[in-house]
Amino acid sequence: MTAGPAEVPGGVNAHAARAHLVDYVASLRRDAELLARDGNTDLAAAHHRIAEDLSALLRRWDIAHGPHS
Protein backbone atom coordinates (compact mmCIF):
# COMPACT_ATOMS: atom_id res chain seq x y z
CA MET A 1 0.00 0.00 0.00
CA THR A 2 1.34 3.43 -0.93
CA ALA A 3 0.99 6.42 1.31
CA GLY A 4 -1.25 9.22 0.10
CA PRO A 5 -0.22 12.85 -0.21
CA ALA A 6 1.16 14.44 2.92
CA GLU A 7 -1.45 16.41 4.79
CA VAL A 8 -1.02 19.28 7.17
CA PRO A 9 -3.50 20.07 9.93
CA GLY A 10 -6.86 21.07 8.50
CA GLY A 11 -6.60 18.58 5.63
CA VAL A 12 -4.55 20.81 3.32
CA ASN A 13 -2.36 18.88 0.90
CA ALA A 14 1.24 19.76 1.80
CA HIS A 15 2.36 19.66 -1.86
CA ALA A 16 -0.33 22.18 -2.83
CA ALA A 17 0.53 24.39 0.13
CA ARG A 18 4.23 24.30 -0.80
CA ALA A 19 3.46 25.16 -4.43
CA HIS A 20 1.37 28.12 -3.28
CA LEU A 21 4.23 29.31 -1.06
CA VAL A 22 6.71 29.06 -3.96
CA ASP A 23 4.37 31.21 -6.08
CA TYR A 24 3.98 33.70 -3.23
CA VAL A 25 7.77 34.03 -2.82
CA ALA A 26 8.12 34.71 -6.55
CA SER A 27 5.39 37.35 -6.30
CA LEU A 28 7.12 39.02 -3.34
CA ARG A 29 10.38 39.17 -5.31
CA ARG A 30 8.65 40.72 -8.34
CA ASP A 31 6.92 43.26 -6.10
CA ALA A 32 10.25 44.10 -4.42
CA GLU A 33 11.80 44.84 -7.82
CA LEU A 34 8.89 47.07 -8.82
CA LEU A 35 8.91 48.90 -5.50
CA ALA A 36 12.66 49.51 -5.77
CA ARG A 37 12.24 50.91 -9.29
CA ASP A 38 9.57 53.27 -7.96
CA GLY A 39 11.90 54.47 -5.21
CA ASN A 40 10.16 52.69 -2.33
CA THR A 41 13.40 51.17 -1.09
CA ASP A 42 12.27 50.51 2.50
CA LEU A 43 9.18 48.62 1.39
CA ALA A 44 11.18 46.82 -1.30
CA ALA A 45 13.71 45.72 1.32
CA ALA A 46 10.91 44.44 3.56
CA HIS A 47 9.42 42.42 0.69
CA HIS A 48 12.87 41.03 -0.10
CA ARG A 49 13.48 40.01 3.55
CA ILE A 50 10.12 38.24 3.74
CA ALA A 51 10.85 36.41 0.47
CA GLU A 52 14.25 35.33 1.79
CA ASP A 53 12.76 34.11 5.09
CA LEU A 54 10.11 32.10 3.26
CA SER A 55 12.74 30.69 0.89
CA ALA A 56 14.76 29.53 3.89
CA LEU A 57 11.63 27.88 5.28
CA LEU A 58 11.11 26.09 1.95
CA ARG A 59 14.74 24.90 1.95
CA ARG A 60 14.32 23.47 5.46
CA TRP A 61 11.08 21.76 4.39
CA ASP A 62 12.81 20.26 1.33
CA ILE A 63 15.70 18.97 3.45
CA ALA A 64 13.33 17.39 5.97
CA HIS A 65 10.60 16.11 3.66
CA GLY A 66 11.75 16.40 0.06
CA PRO A 67 10.52 19.01 -2.41
CA HIS A 68 7.56 16.93 -3.55
CA SER A 69 6.13 15.86 -0.20
PDB file of N, CA, C and O in Angstrom:
ATOM      1  N   MET A   1       0.845  -1.178   0.000  1.00  0.00           N
ATOM      2  CA  MET A   1       0.000   0.000   0.000  1.00  0.00           C
ATOM      3  C   MET A   1       0.891   1.242   0.000  1.00  0.00           C
ATOM      4  O   MET A   1       1.856   1.320   0.761  1.00  0.00           O
ATOM      5  N   THR A   2       0.572   2.188  -0.835  1.00  0.00           N
ATOM      6  CA  THR A   2       1.339   3.428  -0.930  1.00  0.00           C
ATOM      7  C   THR A   2       0.679   4.507  -0.085  1.00  0.00           C
ATOM      8  O   THR A   2      -0.545   4.595   0.013  1.00  0.00           O
ATOM      9  N   ALA A   3       1.521   5.315   0.511  1.00  0.00           N
ATOM     10  CA  ALA A   3       0.993   6.419   1.314  1.00  0.00           C
ATOM     11  C   ALA A   3       0.413   7.485   0.392  1.00  0.00           C
ATOM     12  O   ALA A   3       0.915   7.709  -0.709  1.00  0.00           O
ATOM     13  N   GLY A   4      -0.635   8.130   0.849  1.00  0.00           N
ATOM     14  CA  GLY A   4      -1.252   9.218   0.099  1.00  0.00           C
ATOM     15  C   GLY A   4      -0.451  10.494   0.256  1.00  0.00           C
ATOM     16  O   GLY A   4       0.599  10.496   0.899  1.00  0.00           O
ATOM     17  N   PRO A   5      -0.939  11.577  -0.325  1.00  0.00           N
ATOM     18  CA  PRO A   5      -0.216  12.848  -0.211  1.00  0.00           C
ATOM     19  C   PRO A   5      -0.131  13.304   1.241  1.00  0.00           C
ATOM     20  O   PRO A   5      -1.049  13.093   2.033  1.00  0.00           O
ATOM     21  N   ALA A   6       0.984  13.927   1.563  1.00  0.00           N
ATOM     22  CA  ALA A   6       1.163  14.441   2.919  1.00  0.00           C
ATOM     23  C   ALA A   6       0.099  15.489   3.210  1.00  0.00           C
ATOM     24  O   ALA A   6      -0.222  16.319   2.359  1.00  0.00           O
ATOM     25  N   GLU A   7      -0.432  15.441   4.397  1.00  0.00           N
ATOM     26  CA  GLU A   7      -1.450  16.414   4.789  1.00  0.00           C
ATOM     27  C   GLU A   7      -0.957  17.198   5.988  1.00  0.00           C
ATOM     28  O   GLU A   7      -0.274  16.659   6.858  1.00  0.00           O
ATOM     29  N   VAL A   8      -1.299  18.438   6.026  1.00  0.00           N
ATOM     30  CA  VAL A   8      -1.015  19.279   7.174  1.00  0.00           C
ATOM     31  C   VAL A   8      -2.321  19.468   7.923  1.00  0.00           C
ATOM     32  O   VAL A   8      -3.390  19.213   7.368  1.00  0.00           O
ATOM     33  N   PRO A   9      -2.258  19.911   9.177  1.00  0.00           N
ATOM     34  CA  PRO A   9      -3.505  20.075   9.933  1.00  0.00           C
ATOM     35  C   PRO A   9      -4.547  20.869   9.150  1.00  0.00           C
ATOM     36  O   PRO A   9      -4.228  21.860   8.494  1.00  0.00           O
ATOM     37  N   GLY A  10      -5.772  20.425   9.229  1.00  0.00           N
ATOM     38  CA  GLY A  10      -6.857  21.065   8.501  1.00  0.00           C
ATOM     39  C   GLY A  10      -7.119  20.392   7.171  1.00  0.00           C
ATOM     40  O   GLY A  10      -8.003  20.822   6.430  1.00  0.00           O
ATOM     41  N   GLY A  11      -6.367  19.340   6.848  1.00  0.00           N
ATOM     42  CA  GLY A  11      -6.604  18.583   5.634  1.00  0.00           C
ATOM     43  C   GLY A  11      -6.038  19.211   4.371  1.00  0.00           C
ATOM     44  O   GLY A  11      -6.424  18.816   3.271  1.00  0.00           O
ATOM     45  N   VAL A  12      -5.139  20.173   4.495  1.00  0.00           N
ATOM     46  CA  VAL A  12      -4.553  20.813   3.321  1.00  0.00           C
ATOM     47  C   VAL A  12      -3.426  19.926   2.797  1.00  0.00           C
ATOM     48  O   VAL A  12      -2.573  19.485   3.568  1.00  0.00           O
ATOM     49  N   ASN A  13      -3.420  19.668   1.515  1.00  0.00           N
ATOM     50  CA  ASN A  13      -2.361  18.885   0.900  1.00  0.00           C
ATOM     51  C   ASN A  13      -1.057  19.673   0.987  1.00  0.00           C
ATOM     52  O   ASN A  13      -0.985  20.811   0.523  1.00  0.00           O
ATOM     53  N   ALA A  14      -0.032  19.070   1.579  1.00  0.00           N
ATOM     54  CA  ALA A  14       1.240  19.763   1.795  1.00  0.00           C
ATOM     55  C   ALA A  14       1.896  20.160   0.475  1.00  0.00           C
ATOM     56  O   ALA A  14       2.524  21.216   0.392  1.00  0.00           O
ATOM     57  N   HIS A  15       1.759  19.332  -0.554  1.00  0.00           N
ATOM     58  CA  HIS A  15       2.357  19.662  -1.856  1.00  0.00           C
ATOM     59  C   HIS A  15       1.701  20.919  -2.435  1.00  0.00           C
ATOM     60  O   HIS A  15       2.386  21.793  -2.965  1.00  0.00           O
ATOM     61  N   ALA A  16       0.385  21.002  -2.331  1.00  0.00           N
ATOM     62  CA  ALA A  16      -0.333  22.180  -2.835  1.00  0.00           C
ATOM     63  C   ALA A  16       0.035  23.421  -2.024  1.00  0.00           C
ATOM     64  O   ALA A  16       0.199  24.507  -2.581  1.00  0.00           O
ATOM     65  N   ALA A  17       0.163  23.257  -0.720  1.00  0.00           N
ATOM     66  CA  ALA A  17       0.532  24.387   0.133  1.00  0.00           C
ATOM     67  C   ALA A  17       1.940  24.874  -0.204  1.00  0.00           C
ATOM     68  O   ALA A  17       2.189  26.078  -0.244  1.00  0.00           O
ATOM     69  N   ARG A  18       2.863  23.935  -0.448  1.00  0.00           N
ATOM     70  CA  ARG A  18       4.232  24.297  -0.802  1.00  0.00           C
ATOM     71  C   ARG A  18       4.258  25.029  -2.148  1.00  0.00           C
ATOM     72  O   ARG A  18       4.949  26.036  -2.297  1.00  0.00           O
ATOM     73  N   ALA A  19       3.511  24.525  -3.114  1.00  0.00           N
ATOM     74  CA  ALA A  19       3.461  25.160  -4.435  1.00  0.00           C
ATOM     75  C   ALA A  19       2.926  26.590  -4.324  1.00  0.00           C
ATOM     76  O   ALA A  19       3.424  27.497  -4.992  1.00  0.00           O
ATOM     77  N   HIS A  20       1.919  26.785  -3.484  1.00  0.00           N
ATOM     78  CA  HIS A  20       1.370  28.121  -3.278  1.00  0.00           C
ATOM     79  C   HIS A  20       2.431  29.038  -2.660  1.00  0.00           C
ATOM     80  O   HIS A  20       2.553  30.201  -3.044  1.00  0.00           O
ATOM     81  N   LEU A  21       3.187  28.511  -1.710  1.00  0.00           N
ATOM     82  CA  LEU A  21       4.225  29.306  -1.061  1.00  0.00           C
ATOM     83  C   LEU A  21       5.333  29.680  -2.049  1.00  0.00           C
ATOM     84  O   LEU A  21       5.846  30.798  -2.004  1.00  0.00           O
ATOM     85  N   VAL A  22       5.703  28.765  -2.932  1.00  0.00           N
ATOM     86  CA  VAL A  22       6.708  29.061  -3.961  1.00  0.00           C
ATOM     87  C   VAL A  22       6.213  30.201  -4.851  1.00  0.00           C
ATOM     88  O   VAL A  22       6.970  31.120  -5.164  1.00  0.00           O
ATOM     89  N   ASP A  23       4.949  30.142  -5.257  1.00  0.00           N
ATOM     90  CA  ASP A  23       4.370  31.213  -6.080  1.00  0.00           C
ATOM     91  C   ASP A  23       4.361  32.543  -5.331  1.00  0.00           C
ATOM     92  O   ASP A  23       4.637  33.592  -5.913  1.00  0.00           O
ATOM     93  N   TYR A  24       4.041  32.493  -4.041  1.00  0.00           N
ATOM     94  CA  TYR A  24       3.984  33.701  -3.228  1.00  0.00           C
ATOM     95  C   TYR A  24       5.369  34.339  -3.102  1.00  0.00           C
ATOM     96  O   TYR A  24       5.502  35.560  -3.179  1.00  0.00           O
ATOM     97  N   VAL A  25       6.397  33.513  -2.910  1.00  0.00           N
ATOM     98  CA  VAL A  25       7.768  34.027  -2.822  1.00  0.00           C
ATOM     99  C   VAL A  25       8.152  34.717  -4.132  1.00  0.00           C
ATOM    100  O   VAL A  25       8.742  35.797  -4.118  1.00  0.00           O
ATOM    101  N   ALA A  26       7.819  34.099  -5.249  1.00  0.00           N
ATOM    102  CA  ALA A  26       8.118  34.714  -6.552  1.00  0.00           C
ATOM    103  C   ALA A  26       7.398  36.052  -6.693  1.00  0.00           C
ATOM    104  O   ALA A  26       7.966  37.013  -7.212  1.00  0.00           O
ATOM    105  N   SER A  27       6.160  36.116  -6.235  1.00  0.00           N
ATOM    106  CA  SER A  27       5.388  37.352  -6.296  1.00  0.00           C
ATOM    107  C   SER A  27       6.018  38.440  -5.418  1.00  0.00           C
ATOM    108  O   SER A  27       6.100  39.601  -5.820  1.00  0.00           O
ATOM    109  N   LEU A  28       6.459  38.057  -4.225  1.00  0.00           N
ATOM    110  CA  LEU A  28       7.123  39.019  -3.344  1.00  0.00           C
ATOM    111  C   LEU A  28       8.390  39.575  -3.990  1.00  0.00           C
ATOM    112  O   LEU A  28       8.673  40.769  -3.886  1.00  0.00           O
ATOM    113  N   ARG A  29       9.144  38.714  -4.650  1.00  0.00           N
ATOM    114  CA  ARG A  29      10.377  39.169  -5.311  1.00  0.00           C
ATOM    115  C   ARG A  29      10.073  40.123  -6.461  1.00  0.00           C
ATOM    116  O   ARG A  29      10.764  41.126  -6.641  1.00  0.00           O
ATOM    117  N   ARG A  30       9.040  39.808  -7.239  1.00  0.00           N
ATOM    118  CA  ARG A  30       8.647  40.715  -8.335  1.00  0.00           C
ATOM    119  C   ARG A  30       8.203  42.062  -7.770  1.00  0.00           C
ATOM    120  O   ARG A  30       8.592  43.115  -8.276  1.00  0.00           O
ATOM    121  N   ASP A  31       7.387  42.020  -6.719  1.00  0.00           N
ATOM    122  CA  ASP A  31       6.925  43.261  -6.098  1.00  0.00           C
ATOM    123  C   ASP A  31       8.096  44.071  -5.549  1.00  0.00           C
ATOM    124  O   ASP A  31       8.108  45.297  -5.662  1.00  0.00           O
ATOM    125  N   ALA A  32       9.076  43.398  -4.957  1.00  0.00           N
ATOM    126  CA  ALA A  32      10.246  44.097  -4.419  1.00  0.00           C
ATOM    127  C   ALA A  32      10.989  44.832  -5.531  1.00  0.00           C
ATOM    128  O   ALA A  32      11.430  45.965  -5.344  1.00  0.00           O
ATOM    129  N   GLU A  33      11.127  44.188  -6.683  1.00  0.00           N
ATOM    130  CA  GLU A  33      11.797  44.841  -7.819  1.00  0.00           C
ATOM    131  C   GLU A  33      11.024  46.072  -8.277  1.00  0.00           C
ATOM    132  O   GLU A  33      11.611  47.124  -8.528  1.00  0.00           O
ATOM    133  N   LEU A  34       9.708  45.937  -8.385  1.00  0.00           N
ATOM    134  CA  LEU A  34       8.885  47.071  -8.820  1.00  0.00           C
ATOM    135  C   LEU A  34       8.932  48.209  -7.811  1.00  0.00           C
ATOM    136  O   LEU A  34       9.035  49.376  -8.190  1.00  0.00           O
ATOM    137  N   LEU A  35       8.856  47.875  -6.539  1.00  0.00           N
ATOM    138  CA  LEU A  35       8.911  48.899  -5.499  1.00  0.00           C
ATOM    139  C   LEU A  35      10.253  49.628  -5.521  1.00  0.00           C
ATOM    140  O   LEU A  35      10.303  50.848  -5.361  1.00  0.00           O
ATOM    141  N   ALA A  36      11.332  48.887  -5.717  1.00  0.00           N
ATOM    142  CA  ALA A  36      12.661  49.506  -5.772  1.00  0.00           C
ATOM    143  C   ALA A  36      12.761  50.454  -6.961  1.00  0.00           C
ATOM    144  O   ALA A  36      13.323  51.544  -6.847  1.00  0.00           O
ATOM    145  N   ARG A  37      12.219  50.040  -8.097  1.00  0.00           N
ATOM    146  CA  ARG A  37      12.239  50.911  -9.288  1.00  0.00           C
ATOM    147  C   ARG A  37      11.464  52.199  -9.055  1.00  0.00           C
ATOM    148  O   ARG A  37      11.817  53.255  -9.582  1.00  0.00           O
ATOM    149  N   ASP A  38      10.392  52.098  -8.250  1.00  0.00           N
ATOM    150  CA  ASP A  38       9.569  53.274  -7.956  1.00  0.00           C
ATOM    151  C   ASP A  38      10.143  54.120  -6.824  1.00  0.00           C
ATOM    152  O   ASP A  38       9.569  55.147  -6.464  1.00  0.00           O
ATOM    153  N   GLY A  39      11.265  53.697  -6.265  1.00  0.00           N
ATOM    154  CA  GLY A  39      11.897  54.473  -5.208  1.00  0.00           C
ATOM    155  C   GLY A  39      11.454  54.123  -3.806  1.00  0.00           C
ATOM    156  O   GLY A  39      11.879  54.769  -2.848  1.00  0.00           O
ATOM    157  N   ASN A  40      10.619  53.123  -3.660  1.00  0.00           N
ATOM    158  CA  ASN A  40      10.156  52.690  -2.334  1.00  0.00           C
ATOM    159  C   ASN A  40      11.130  51.659  -1.764  1.00  0.00           C
ATOM    160  O   ASN A  40      10.787  50.488  -1.606  1.00  0.00           O
ATOM    161  N   THR A  41      12.340  52.109  -1.461  1.00  0.00           N
ATOM    162  CA  THR A  41      13.396  51.170  -1.087  1.00  0.00           C
ATOM    163  C   THR A  41      13.146  50.468   0.241  1.00  0.00           C
ATOM    164  O   THR A  41      13.497  49.298   0.390  1.00  0.00           O
ATOM    165  N   ASP A  42      12.547  51.156   1.209  1.00  0.00           N
ATOM    166  CA  ASP A  42      12.273  50.510   2.497  1.00  0.00           C
ATOM    167  C   ASP A  42      11.266  49.380   2.337  1.00  0.00           C
ATOM    168  O   ASP A  42      11.461  48.287   2.869  1.00  0.00           O
ATOM    169  N   LEU A  43      10.198  49.644   1.609  1.00  0.00           N
ATOM    170  CA  LEU A  43       9.181  48.618   1.387  1.00  0.00           C
ATOM    171  C   LEU A  43       9.732  47.491   0.514  1.00  0.00           C
ATOM    172  O   LEU A  43       9.408  46.323   0.729  1.00  0.00           O
ATOM    173  N   ALA A  44      10.552  47.834  -0.458  1.00  0.00           N
ATOM    174  CA  ALA A  44      11.185  46.816  -1.304  1.00  0.00           C
ATOM    175  C   ALA A  44      12.076  45.910  -0.461  1.00  0.00           C
ATOM    176  O   ALA A  44      12.076  44.692  -0.639  1.00  0.00           O
ATOM    177  N   ALA A  45      12.829  46.503   0.451  1.00  0.00           N
ATOM    178  CA  ALA A  45      13.709  45.716   1.321  1.00  0.00           C
ATOM    179  C   ALA A  45      12.896  44.791   2.222  1.00  0.00           C
ATOM    180  O   ALA A  45      13.291  43.649   2.460  1.00  0.00           O
ATOM    181  N   ALA A  46      11.771  45.275   2.720  1.00  0.00           N
ATOM    182  CA  ALA A  46      10.911  44.438   3.563  1.00  0.00           C
ATOM    183  C   ALA A  46      10.364  43.254   2.768  1.00  0.00           C
ATOM    184  O   ALA A  46      10.352  42.125   3.260  1.00  0.00           O
ATOM    185  N   HIS A  47       9.914  43.510   1.549  1.00  0.00           N
ATOM    186  CA  HIS A  47       9.421  42.419   0.695  1.00  0.00           C
ATOM    187  C   HIS A  47      10.536  41.403   0.436  1.00  0.00           C
ATOM    188  O   HIS A  47      10.310  40.194   0.474  1.00  0.00           O
ATOM    189  N   HIS A  48      11.730  41.909   0.174  1.00  0.00           N
ATOM    190  CA  HIS A  48      12.866  41.028  -0.097  1.00  0.00           C
ATOM    191  C   HIS A  48      13.196  40.163   1.126  1.00  0.00           C
ATOM    192  O   HIS A  48      13.454  38.968   0.988  1.00  0.00           O
ATOM    193  N   ARG A  49      13.189  40.765   2.322  1.00  0.00           N
ATOM    194  CA  ARG A  49      13.482  40.005   3.549  1.00  0.00           C
ATOM    195  C   ARG A  49      12.446  38.916   3.782  1.00  0.00           C
ATOM    196  O   ARG A  49      12.796  37.795   4.153  1.00  0.00           O
ATOM    197  N   ILE A  50      11.177  39.237   3.568  1.00  0.00           N
ATOM    198  CA  ILE A  50      10.119  38.237   3.741  1.00  0.00           C
ATOM    199  C   ILE A  50      10.312  37.100   2.743  1.00  0.00           C
ATOM    200  O   ILE A  50      10.187  35.929   3.102  1.00  0.00           O
ATOM    201  N   ALA A  51      10.615  37.439   1.495  1.00  0.00           N
ATOM    202  CA  ALA A  51      10.846  36.409   0.473  1.00  0.00           C
ATOM    203  C   ALA A  51      12.021  35.521   0.862  1.00  0.00           C
ATOM    204  O   ALA A  51      11.958  34.303   0.694  1.00  0.00           O
ATOM    205  N   GLU A  52      13.088  36.114   1.379  1.00  0.00           N
ATOM    206  CA  GLU A  52      14.253  35.326   1.791  1.00  0.00           C
ATOM    207  C   GLU A  52      13.918  34.419   2.974  1.00  0.00           C
ATOM    208  O   GLU A  52      14.341  33.264   3.009  1.00  0.00           O
ATOM    209  N   ASP A  53      13.163  34.935   3.940  1.00  0.00           N
ATOM    210  CA  ASP A  53      12.764  34.112   5.087  1.00  0.00           C
ATOM    211  C   ASP A  53      11.907  32.928   4.648  1.00  0.00           C
ATOM    212  O   ASP A  53      12.099  31.808   5.120  1.00  0.00           O
ATOM    213  N   LEU A  54      10.969  33.179   3.748  1.00  0.00           N
ATOM    214  CA  LEU A  54      10.109  32.098   3.259  1.00  0.00           C
ATOM    215  C   LEU A  54      10.907  31.107   2.415  1.00  0.00           C
ATOM    216  O   LEU A  54      10.632  29.907   2.451  1.00  0.00           O
ATOM    217  N   SER A  55      11.882  31.586   1.662  1.00  0.00           N
ATOM    218  CA  SER A  55      12.745  30.689   0.886  1.00  0.00           C
ATOM    219  C   SER A  55      13.547  29.783   1.815  1.00  0.00           C
ATOM    220  O   SER A  55      13.723  28.597   1.534  1.00  0.00           O
ATOM    221  N   ALA A  56      14.030  30.340   2.912  1.00  0.00           N
ATOM    222  CA  ALA A  56      14.762  29.531   3.891  1.00  0.00           C
ATOM    223  C   ALA A  56      13.846  28.468   4.493  1.00  0.00           C
ATOM    224  O   ALA A  56      14.264  27.330   4.707  1.00  0.00           O
ATOM    225  N   LEU A  57      12.611  28.841   4.763  1.00  0.00           N
ATOM    226  CA  LEU A  57      11.634  27.880   5.280  1.00  0.00           C
ATOM    227  C   LEU A  57      11.404  26.757   4.269  1.00  0.00           C
ATOM    228  O   LEU A  57      11.340  25.587   4.645  1.00  0.00           O
ATOM    229  N   LEU A  58      11.281  27.107   2.996  1.00  0.00           N
ATOM    230  CA  LEU A  58      11.109  26.094   1.949  1.00  0.00           C
ATOM    231  C   LEU A  58      12.326  25.174   1.865  1.00  0.00           C
ATOM    232  O   LEU A  58      12.173  23.965   1.687  1.00  0.00           O
ATOM    233  N   ARG A  59      13.531  25.732   1.990  1.00  0.00           N
ATOM    234  CA  ARG A  59      14.741  24.896   1.950  1.00  0.00           C
ATOM    235  C   ARG A  59      14.749  23.912   3.110  1.00  0.00           C
ATOM    236  O   ARG A  59      15.098  22.745   2.933  1.00  0.00           O
ATOM    237  N   ARG A  60      14.367  24.378   4.299  1.00  0.00           N
ATOM    238  CA  ARG A  60      14.318  23.471   5.459  1.00  0.00           C
ATOM    239  C   ARG A  60      13.275  22.389   5.249  1.00  0.00           C
ATOM    240  O   ARG A  60      13.505  21.232   5.603  1.00  0.00           O
ATOM    241  N   TRP A  61      12.121  22.749   4.675  1.00  0.00           N
ATOM    242  CA  TRP A  61      11.079  21.759   4.386  1.00  0.00           C
ATOM    243  C   TRP A  61      11.616  20.711   3.411  1.00  0.00           C
ATOM    244  O   TRP A  61      11.425  19.511   3.611  1.00  0.00           O
ATOM    245  N   ASP A  62      12.291  21.176   2.349  1.00  0.00           N
ATOM    246  CA  ASP A  62      12.814  20.264   1.334  1.00  0.00           C
ATOM    247  C   ASP A  62      13.856  19.314   1.918  1.00  0.00           C
ATOM    248  O   ASP A  62      13.896  18.138   1.557  1.00  0.00           O
ATOM    249  N   ILE A  63      14.693  19.819   2.813  1.00  0.00           N
ATOM    250  CA  ILE A  63      15.697  18.969   3.452  1.00  0.00           C
ATOM    251  C   ILE A  63      15.016  17.911   4.319  1.00  0.00           C
ATOM    252  O   ILE A  63      15.416  16.747   4.315  1.00  0.00           O
ATOM    253  N   ALA A  64      14.003  18.313   5.049  1.00  0.00           N
ATOM    254  CA  ALA A  64      13.331  17.388   5.966  1.00  0.00           C
ATOM    255  C   ALA A  64      12.378  16.434   5.267  1.00  0.00           C
ATOM    256  O   ALA A  64      12.266  15.274   5.664  1.00  0.00           O
ATOM    257  N   HIS A  65      11.688  16.902   4.232  1.00  0.00           N
ATOM    258  CA  HIS A  65      10.600  16.115   3.656  1.00  0.00           C
ATOM    259  C   HIS A  65      10.738  15.844   2.166  1.00  0.00           C
ATOM    260  O   HIS A  65      10.008  15.018   1.619  1.00  0.00           O
ATOM    261  N   GLY A  66      11.648  16.518   1.513  1.00  0.00           N
ATOM    262  CA  GLY A  66      11.753  16.403   0.063  1.00  0.00           C
ATOM    263  C   GLY A  66      10.872  17.452  -0.592  1.00  0.00           C
ATOM    264  O   GLY A  66       9.848  17.838  -0.027  1.00  0.00           O
ATOM    265  N   PRO A  67      11.248  17.916  -1.768  1.00  0.00           N
ATOM    266  CA  PRO A  67      10.521  19.009  -2.414  1.00  0.00           C
ATOM    267  C   PRO A  67       9.132  18.622  -2.914  1.00  0.00           C
ATOM    268  O   PRO A  67       8.324  19.499  -3.219  1.00  0.00           O
ATOM    269  N   HIS A  68       8.849  17.349  -3.002  1.00  0.00           N
ATOM    270  CA  HIS A  68       7.559  16.930  -3.551  1.00  0.00           C
ATOM    271  C   HIS A  68       6.690  16.235  -2.517  1.00  0.00           C
ATOM    272  O   HIS A  68       5.792  15.471  -2.870  1.00  0.00           O
ATOM    273  N   SER A  69       6.953  16.498  -1.237  1.00  0.00           N
ATOM    274  CA  SER A  69       6.127  15.860  -0.204  1.00  0.00           C
ATOM    275  C   SER A  69       4.946  16.721   0.148  1.00  0.00           C
ATOM    276  O   SER A  69       4.140  16.344   0.999  1.00  0.00           O
TER     277      SER A  69
END
